[in-house]
């Protein structure tokens, strides 16, 4: 059970570098490069020596693939839903000093890794907040997330991580204050987090919703332009109606006049001439 869960967690890191899929063959992870196992059964993973070049689809031409891989970034993998974190024997994860090559966020699912003792992911381009779920790392002793583009504050739940003895939050841009349970000796952080008035001077920005449009008081008066538009439309309608009526009346008069002329011509079939005796 332990070996299977540990194997699945380690295999998730193979996406961070194109060479790992071939190097990490088989299931004997203690023989893999960048993985070491201790006599007590704990496992240590250190990918810091790698350049971390992600795999690129072979559908691209080789020059294009190399160009894409040289600028691509990778993220720390999540702990799969089917993996029992209590049965993962990994005690240390080190992926640091990679700059923009390691981005994304801190995986909240790592909070289920109850045997993890050390996490070193400093000097990368990780963003987002510190996951409150990481308070579930009940064995965590040392954490270094310095030099990342983090936001938000330190979760209050982190104050209950009783085994935590070393925390480095320097150069992270975090707001708010440190948990009251933490001592100055165990934390390396920006001055804004440790000052006595941090709750005010280093307060986290509050997101405010867009203000609602102002409501008018008093009677709801119809705008003048609406009234003028309605009156104008009515006048145009009347004018069109009168024009149609006048046109129809004129056509009727012309038809009557034409009919009278036709009837008059029928009563005088012969044309009178001056020489006619009639």
Secondary structure, 3 states (H helix, E strand, C coil): CHHHHHHHHHHHHHHHCCCHHHHCCCCCHHHCCCEEECCCCCEEEECCCCCCCCCCCCCCCHHHHHHHHHHCCEECCCCCCCCCHHHCCEEEEECCCCECCEECECCHHHHHCCCCCEEECCCECCEECCCHHHHHCCCCCEEECCCCEECCCCCHHHHHCCCCCEEECCCCCCCCCCCCCCCHHHEECCHHHHCCCHHHHCCCCCCCCCCCCCCCCCCCCCCHHHHHHHHHHHHHHHHHHHHHHHHHHHHHHHHHHHHHHHHHHHHCCCCCCCCCCC
